[in-house]
Amino acid sequence: MPEKNSRSTVRDMTEGTIWKELINFAFPLFVGNIFQQLYNTVDSVVVGNFVGADALGAVTSTVPIVMTLIGAFIGLSMGASVVISQYFGAKDIAKLRKSTHTAVVATVILSLIISAVGYCITPRLLHMMNTPESVYKEAVVYLQIFSLGLGGLMLYNMGAGLLRAVGDSKRPLYYLILASILNIFLDLLFVIKFKSGVAGVAYATILAQLISGLAIFFRLFRSNECHSLSWREMKIDFEILKRIIKIGFPAGFQMAITAFSNVFVQAYINAYGAASTAGWGIYARIDAFVMLSTQSMSMSITTFVGQNAGAQKPERIRQGLRDAMKISLTISISVITILFISAPFIVSLFNRDAEVLRYGVLFLRLNSIFDPFNVVSQIHAGALRGVGDSRTPMLVMLGAFVVFRQIYLFIISKLTSSVHFIALGYPVGWIVCCILMLLHVRWSGWEEKLRQRR
């Protein structure tokens, strides 16, 4: 491996104090995830305040479709990151470079395909979701513009994945902050100054994503480190691509299907009226921020395990998993305590209607106390992906979050009319997932499989 210079952003996580390595890597991811949430929230705030309720519905109702479209790519990015981190840990620079260039070429090809598919099928998907007529036309406009600009989002995510694979979680954060600030400026410019409505928000988003994607790739081409890009090496190594897909596809497929299934969870909540729908929406916004630390640690443990799997250090992997669990559960329990006590105040920041407040507090308190089960699931899923096993997290999460959850909601809706039991649809999925994930990690024999790779 090339010797690191004083300005190197590479982080070798096969050495050093484990909990410090995990936190130092996860913290920039955590800050980046906050900006990512703000990035998504600003679009809704600007549209809701300066365009109208229907336009707000057009933007927010498209999330399951967006996640369905980009799920496969998210998997590709995750698979590439795991493969590259393993070659980095094994000090195999030749294969590391083949992996980075294979991932980039595949990204360009896949972005063109998904953009074309997304543009063509989004009207039909919106019909399948029974999108209200009042928001349908604007939702089509937003999604079709967004689909055409997916290339920028994919470039950023793949570039960020390449950097994180070698331990650099800071530069992706810088480029995400750039995109977030730019998105806010462009949102206000297009919506308020140019009166472009939903189309303006879509253009602002894809432009910000494109600039951040180009910025991160400019950095990769200018770098002189082991993961740098070169036009001469831009080609696909099909053996490596096969390995990337084998690791990445299950994760992407699981994310896409889970996101789409959440449409049906929302349908059960909607049956209790507009106040219930609004209360659930507020809970979902808050919960997205609550889970940021867990998501960041899950990504951190994936890279950590990937590098140490490549370096054949199973004991370090076991200790890393234990440390990641301790850190994540400590943060989670602390946040849950604060949320439970201050739930009325936090929910009132979104809406002060008495019924909305009642539902929002109920959902927040009822679901948040089960968050530790989700923490355990996400950290173990990240560790399994790090050793190259993304099939198990896919099967377990699809089984728990989609199949079991939908069966539970169908049965419970026939047995009771209480919204409390409907709201428990998320937690029961987390509990089942947690149990299955722990059992698999205990009995899967991953260490022996790791030794057999040598």
Secondary structure as the mmCIF struct_conf table of DSSP 4:
data_model
#
loop_
_struct_conf.conf_type_id
_struct_conf.id
_struct_conf.beg_label_comp_id
_struct_conf.beg_label_asym_id
_struct_conf.beg_label_seq_id
_struct_conf.end_label_comp_id
_struct_conf.end_label_asym_id
_struct_conf.end_label_seq_id
HELX_LH_PP_P HELX_LH_PP_P1 PRO A 2 LYS A 4
TURN_TY1_P TURN_TY1_P1 SER A 6 ARG A 7
TURN_TY1_P TURN_TY1_P2 MET A 13 THR A 14
BEND BEND1 GLU A 15 GLY A 16
HELX_RH_AL_P HELX_RH_AL_P1 ILE A 18 PHE A 50
TURN_TY1_P TURN_TY1_P3 VAL A 51 VAL A 51
HELX_RH_AL_P HELX_RH_AL_P2 ALA A 53 THR A 60
TURN_TY1_P TURN_TY1_P4 SER A 61 THR A 62
HELX_RH_AL_P HELX_RH_AL_P3 VAL A 63 GLY A 89
TURN_TY1_P TURN_TY1_P5 ALA A 90 LYS A 91
HELX_RH_AL_P HELX_RH_AL_P4 ILE A 93 MET A 128
TURN_TY1_P TURN_TY1_P6 MET A 129 ASN A 130
HELX_RH_AL_P HELX_RH_AL_P5 GLU A 133 LEU A 148
TURN_TY1_P TURN_TY1_P7 GLY A 149 GLY A 149
HELX_RH_AL_P HELX_RH_AL_P6 LEU A 150 ALA A 165
TURN_TY1_P TURN_TY1_P8 VAL A 166 GLY A 167
HELX_RH_AL_P HELX_RH_AL_P7 LYS A 170 LEU A 188
HELX_RH_PI_P HELX_RH_PI_P1 LEU A 189 LYS A 193
BEND BEND2 PHE A 194 PHE A 194
HELX_RH_AL_P HELX_RH_AL_P8 GLY A 197 ARG A 222
BEND BEND3 GLU A 225 GLU A 225
TURN_TY1_P TURN_TY1_P9 CYS A 226 HIS A 227
HELX_RH_3T_P HELX_RH_3T_P1 TRP A 231 GLU A 233
HELX_RH_AL_P HELX_RH_AL_P9 PHE A 238 ASN A 270
TURN_TY1_P TURN_TY1_P10 ALA A 271 TYR A 272
HELX_RH_AL_P HELX_RH_AL_P10 ALA A 274 VAL A 290
TURN_TY1_P TURN_TY1_P11 MET A 291 MET A 291
HELX_RH_AL_P HELX_RH_AL_P11 LEU A 292 GLY A 310
TURN_TY1_P TURN_TY1_P12 ALA A 311 GLN A 312
HELX_RH_AL_P HELX_RH_AL_P12 PRO A 314 SER A 348
TURN_TY1_P TURN_TY1_P13 LEU A 349 PHE A 350
HELX_RH_AL_P HELX_RH_AL_P13 ALA A 354 SER A 368
TURN_TY1_P TURN_TY1_P14 ILE A 369 PHE A 370
HELX_RH_AL_P HELX_RH_AL_P14 ASP A 371 GLY A 386
TURN_TY1_P TURN_TY1_P15 VAL A 387 GLY A 388
HELX_RH_AL_P HELX_RH_AL_P15 ARG A 391 MET A 397
HELX_RH_PI_P HELX_RH_PI_P2 LEU A 398 PHE A 404
HELX_RH_AL_P HELX_RH_AL_P16 ARG A 405 LEU A 415
HELX_RH_AL_P HELX_RH_AL_P17 VAL A 419 ALA A 423
TURN_TY1_P TURN_TY1_P16 LEU A 424 LEU A 424
HELX_RH_AL_P HELX_RH_AL_P18 GLY A 425 TRP A 443
BEND BEND4 SER A 444 SER A 444
HELX_RH_AL_P HELX_RH_AL_P19 TRP A 446 GLN A 452
TURN_TY1_P TURN_TY1_P17 ARG A 453 ARG A 453
#
